[in-house]
Amino acid sequence: IKSNKKRCDVCIIGAGPAALATLSAIHEPYTLDSMTPTQVNSASESIRYSRGVGPSTKKVCVVDPSGEWLGRWNDNFDRLGIEYLRSPA
């Protein structure tokens, strides 16, 4: 086992769709669909003026046996012959 002495603030286990959503939430903690226009503007100003201070400065490590984002997801799609993920709507 390779020893790595680097430290991180958050460790995400897995590199699938849920991991991507988690990483996105860590770096962008605001969801636009649940905010009023005033709140969106306020959050945007806060992020713009934070100058690197805040949630987006967290050190994140991701641990997954495939070694790549969506590795298993893509392998499963390849095996099933699914080229594109489509919505039924």
C-alpha positions in Angstrom: 0.0 0.0 0.0 1.3 3.4 -1.0 1.6 5.9 1.9 0.5 9.4 1.2 0.9 12.0 3.9 -1.3 14.6 2.3 -4.2 15.8 4.4 -7.6 16.7 3.1 -10.7 18.4 4.7 -13.1 15.9 3.0 -12.7 12.4 1.7 -15.3 11.1 -0.8 -15.5 7.4 -1.1 -16.5 6.4 -4.7 -16.4 8.4 -7.9 -19.9 7.9 -9.2 -22.8 10.2 -9.8 -23.4 10.7 -6.0 -19.8 11.6 -5.5 -20.0 14.2 -8.3 -23.1 15.7 -6.6 -21.3 15.7 -3.3 -18.2 17.4 -4.7 -20.5 20.0 -6.4 -22.3 20.7 -3.2 -19.0 21.2 -1.3 -17.7 23.7 -3.9 -21.1 25.4 -4.6 -23.2 25.1 -1.5 -26.1 27.1 -2.9 -28.9 25.6 -4.9 -30.5 28.0 -7.3 -33.8 26.1 -7.5 -34.6 26.8 -3.9 -33.5 30.5 -3.7 -35.3 33.7 -4.5 -33.7 36.0 -7.1 -32.5 38.3 -4.2 -30.8 35.3 -2.5 -29.2 34.3 -5.7 -27.7 37.8 -6.2 -26.6 37.9 -2.5 -24.9 34.5 -2.8 -23.2 35.5 -6.1 -21.8 38.7 -4.5 -20.6 36.7 -1.4 -18.8 34.2 -3.6 -17.3 36.9 -5.9 -15.9 38.9 -2.9 -14.8 36.0 -0.8 -11.5 35.8 -2.8 -10.7 32.2 -2.2 -12.0 32.0 1.3 -14.9 29.7 2.0 -16.3 26.3 0.9 -14.4 26.2 -2.5 -11.0 26.2 -0.7 -11.6 22.8 0.9 -9.1 20.1 0.1 -11.0 17.1 -1.2 -9.7 13.6 -1.9 -11.7 11.0 -3.8 -11.1 7.3 -3.3 -12.3 4.9 -6.0 -10.8 1.6 -7.2 -11.4 2.6 -10.9 -9.1 5.6 -10.5 -11.4 7.8 -12.6 -14.7 9.7 -12.4 -17.7 7.6 -13.3 -15.5 4.6 -14.1 -18.0 1.9 -13.1 -20.9 3.9 -14.4 -19.2 4.1 -17.9 -18.2 0.5 -17.8 -21.9 -0.5 -17.1 -23.1 1.7 -19.9 -20.6 0.1 -22.3 -21.6 -3.4 -21.3 -25.3 -2.5 -21.8 -24.6 -0.8 -25.1 -26.0 2.6 -23.8 -24.4 5.4 -25.7 -26.3 8.3 -24.0 -28.3 8.8 -20.9 -31.7 9.9 -21.9 -34.7 11.2 -20.0 -38.0 9.5 -20.8 -39.6 13.0 -20.9 
